[in-house]
Amino acid sequence: MNDQDFERGLSEALRQASSELPENTHRYQDVRLLQRRQAKRRHRVVGGLAAAAAVTAIAIGSGPMLQGLFQNSLEPAMNDASGAAGSAPNEQLDAESDRSASADSAKLRAWCPERPKRLGDPEPTGAGRFVPAGAVTARLCGPERESVTEMSRSDEVLERGIDELVSALNALPAYGKDDCAGDGSELFDLVLGYPDGSRVVVTFDSQSCGVARAGEHYRKGASGLDDTSAPEQQSAGLDIRTTFEELLREQKSND
Amino acid sequence: MPATSEEPDVAMGMSEAVNGTVSDAVGEAADNVAEAITETTFEEFVGARSQALLRSAYLLTGDVGKAEDLLQTALAKTWRHWERANQSGHGEAYIRRVLYTTYASWWRRRWRGEIPTEYLPETSDRADAYTQATERATLMRALAELPRGQRAVLALRYFEDRTEAETAKLLSVSVGTVKSQTSRALARLRSLPTLTALIQEER
């Protein structure tokens, strides 16, 4: 095969490889959300810089006069607090900016997969850590838009209470070989976004057996545990869908 | 590949440097006005062309999730400048440039040490789907072995059918660099027996 043939073949292969990518019907809304967040952050940073410049200008202009007037009474307190007073605002601004940037990145990662994949045959994979800690966003994605409640249909991203949600997920009981294994008809994806831009998808059955899967790990109790579960396990169940919606409601009421 | 600017052509504007709360109100109002003016056309553009842009992003990143991230970031960066960028009908070229430059900068900053996604690929019983998936995997593995500069050059030259001069302009490098990167990338790909066999089969 000569060079020209190879190059033509490569062109065709590149086109074929990228020809069947999933459609994201919410892309415009996702971009709009991201752009607004970036605009808010930009204004906050510009406002902070302007305020810092104004404080500096006032301090330089009135410094000599104020120095004589207040030196005796203020000096000890200023010395005590000099470290914190001098650095705190900037550190706070940076930290806020970083957190916001991380959340933006994770929000991008929190887009919904096309539809939840079937759970397959659950296997006993033990209990304990189910998803990594440190998630900063969560989004609930339903199988069919109509079947998801009004609240989770709004494509809103949860940004508060994620640590509690992750802890509860990691406390889900182990799936046992004799446990209920049906897929049910209400499969959801909970998409957790992390500051580095990665995501973890927890697929769960919210109605019948309450099986949840993250990668190759399975847990049960994702629809809450009923009375037939062992007493010690009943408190460990987590109705993921209801919990997510409650957290989202709380987040909205605080905004 | 030399470092490139993440937001080319259109300057961010120093007018942002105004005072305190007034700046917030003025800035946000300006953004709202800009948004109202450009929203329809930008939305139309996203609806009509973003899937094509996603294909380029996918060839660069080799992962659908990363490609979506990259594309959305490029679109969000472009939003504020859309009216100006699109005035002469070059809006898409502008976004493509943001896409490629963002890719270059993200690769350095963000995608190392990523927690692997736990999302399982869809399985299929169909033989043709299996073959397609295998072929795609072969190609994407081969591309993954290339440095990001070479990969970007290949995507532009052989997927987007850009000339050497256009590729050089988009990536802010010289035509000589495009030639040498292309040559090295092709040599590397030709040395991979599985890829050569795949391309030979298709022809």
Interface residues (C-beta under 8 A of the other chain):
Chain A: M1 D3 D5 F6 E7 R8 G9 L10 S11 E12 A13 L14 R15 Q16 A17 S18 S19 E20 L21 P22 E23 N24 R27 Y28 D30 V31 R32 L34 Q35 Q38 A39 K40 R42 H43 R44 V46 G47 L49 A50 A51 A54 S105 L108 R109 W111 P113 K117 P132 Y194 D196 G197 S198 R199 V200 V201 A214 G215 E216
Chain B: E16 A17 V18 N19 G20 T21 S23 D24 G27 E28 D31 E43 V46 G47 S50 Q51 L54 R55 S56 Y58 L59 V64 G65 K66 A67 E68 D69 L71 Q72 T73 L75 A76 W79 R80 R110 W111 G113 E114 I115 P116 T117 E118 Y119 L120 E122 Q132 E135 R136 L139 M140 L154 A155 Y158 F159 D161 L186 L189 R190 T196 L198 I199 Q200 E202 R203
